[in-house]
Amino acid sequence: MENTDYNTVKGIIFDYGGTIDSRGHHWSEVIWNAYLRAGLHIDKQAFRDAYVYAERELARTRHILPHHNFLDLMLIKIRIELQQLTEAGVIPAATLEEKTEEIARYCYEAARECIEEARPALDALHARFPMVLVSNFYGNVEAVLRDFGLRHYFREIVESAVVGVRKPDPQIFRLGCEALGMEPEQVLVIGDSLRKDIEPAESIGCRVMWLKGKGWTEAEDAQTHPAIIPTLAVIPTLLP
């Protein structure tokens, strides 16, 4: 059976970051736009290096705590990025705190706007299907969901930092299916990454929908798939 045949769907697994909170766009692109809005017109490769540095630092050291909401997270993450850019001589140290606040708040409001845009689809799907969230996150996704008024949509949360399995390992999607009490063939996975969401979910037999936005690389942007959707709003119309 094709993984775009949705007649067997009885439950839904949602990705979070990049799917519900940024219209399918990689979060580096949202943050890059925030840099430009804050007047930090730096070389994009320098920005990407700082982005990767911060992600590795967050993976190495527990800066993000379970009670941190998304604004807290962005303040911590952006400060690490700007500290790296300061040490590299790309931006002056005197602007670090001001720009950290400005960029983090832009990102927080951008996420909130996307979430409110997604909410009608989430309402419609929640009324018809049990849903579970499966996310690579920092250990605080519960606090993020509660702050944005999203927690009630999901029966269970399967978070990489909690369960010890990260996408693209298909096992994290098996855990999502188990949380739903369903076989993979009965589960629709909705995500923004072909490599981290769509391919591993397909590999265990789930149905899939790919919310495709701007990716990390040009190669990602060139990829295609029969299950691409333009917005979350179309999902309720595609399900029986």
Secondary structure in CASP SS format (residue, H / E / C, confidence):
PFRMAT SS
TARGET T0000
AUTHOR 0000-0000-0000
METHOD secondary structure of the structure
MODEL  1
M C 1.00
E C 1.00
N C 1.00
T C 1.00
D C 1.00
Y C 1.00
N C 1.00
T C 1.00
V C 1.00
K C 1.00
G E 1.00
I E 1.00
I E 1.00
F E 1.00
D C 1.00
Y C 1.00
G C 1.00
G C 1.00
T C 1.00
I C 1.00
D C 1.00
S C 1.00
R C 1.00
G C 1.00
H C 1.00
H C 1.00
W H 1.00
S H 1.00
E H 1.00
V H 1.00
I H 1.00
W H 1.00
N H 1.00
A H 1.00
Y H 1.00
L H 1.00
R H 1.00
A C 1.00
G C 1.00
L C 1.00
H C 1.00
I C 1.00
D C 1.00
K H 1.00
Q H 1.00
A H 1.00
F H 1.00
R H 1.00
D H 1.00
A H 1.00
Y H 1.00
V H 1.00
Y H 1.00
A H 1.00
E H 1.00
R H 1.00
E H 1.00
L H 1.00
A H 1.00
R H 1.00
T C 1.00
R C 1.00
H C 1.00
I C 1.00
L C 1.00
P C 1.00
H C 1.00
H C 1.00
N C 1.00
F H 1.00
L H 1.00
D H 1.00
L H 1.00
M H 1.00
L H 1.00
I H 1.00
K H 1.00
I H 1.00
R H 1.00
I H 1.00
E H 1.00
L H 1.00
Q H 1.00
Q H 1.00
L H 1.00
T H 1.00
E H 1.00
A C 1.00
G C 1.00
V C 1.00
I C 1.00
P C 1.00
A H 1.00
A H 1.00
T H 1.00
L H 1.00
E H 1.00
E H 1.00
K H 1.00
T H 1.00
E H 1.00
E H 1.00
I H 1.00
A H 1.00
R H 1.00
Y H 1.00
C H 1.00
Y H 1.00
E H 1.00
A H 1.00
A H 1.00
R H 1.00
E H 1.00
C H 1.00
I H 1.00
E H 1.00
E H 1.00
A H 1.00
R H 1.00
P H 1.00
A H 1.00
L H 1.00
D H 1.00
A H 1.00
L H 1.00
H H 1.00
A H 1.00
R H 1.00
F C 1.00
P C 1.00
M E 1.00
V E 1.00
L E 1.00
V E 1.00
S E 1.00
N C 1.00
F C 1.00
Y C 1.00
G C 1.00
N C 1.00
V H 1.00
E H 1.00
A H 1.00
V H 1.00
L H 1.00
R H 1.00
D H 1.00
F C 1.00
G C 1.00
L C 1.00
R H 1.00
H H 1.00
Y H 1.00
F C 1.00
R C 1.00
E E 1.00
I E 1.00
V E 1.00
E E 1.00
S H 1.00
A H 1.00
V H 1.00
V H 1.00
G C 1.00
V C 1.00
R C 1.00
K C 1.00
P C 1.00
D C 1.00
P C 1.00
Q H 1.00
I H 1.00
F H 1.00
R H 1.00
L H 1.00
G H 1.00
C H 1.00
E H 1.00
A H 1.00
L H 1.00
G C 1.00
M C 1.00
E C 1.00
P H 1.00
E H 1.00
Q H 1.00
V E 1.00
L E 1.00
V E 1.00
I E 1.00
G E 1.00
D C 1.00
S C 1.00
L H 1.00
R H 1.00
K H 1.00
D H 1.00
I H 1.00
E H 1.00
P H 1.00
A H 1.00
E H 1.00
S H 1.00
I C 1.00
G C 1.00
C C 1.00
R E 1.00
V E 1.00
M E 1.00
W E 1.00
L E 1.00
K C 1.00
G C 1.00
K C 1.00
G C 1.00
W C 1.00
T C 1.00
E H 1.00
A H 1.00
E H 1.00
D H 1.00
A H 1.00
Q C 1.00
T C 1.00
H C 1.00
P C 1.00
A C 1.00
I E 1.00
I E 1.00
P C 1.00
T C 1.00
L H 1.00
A H 1.00
V H 1.00
I H 1.00
P H 1.00
T H 1.00
L H 1.00
L C 1.00
P C 1.00
END
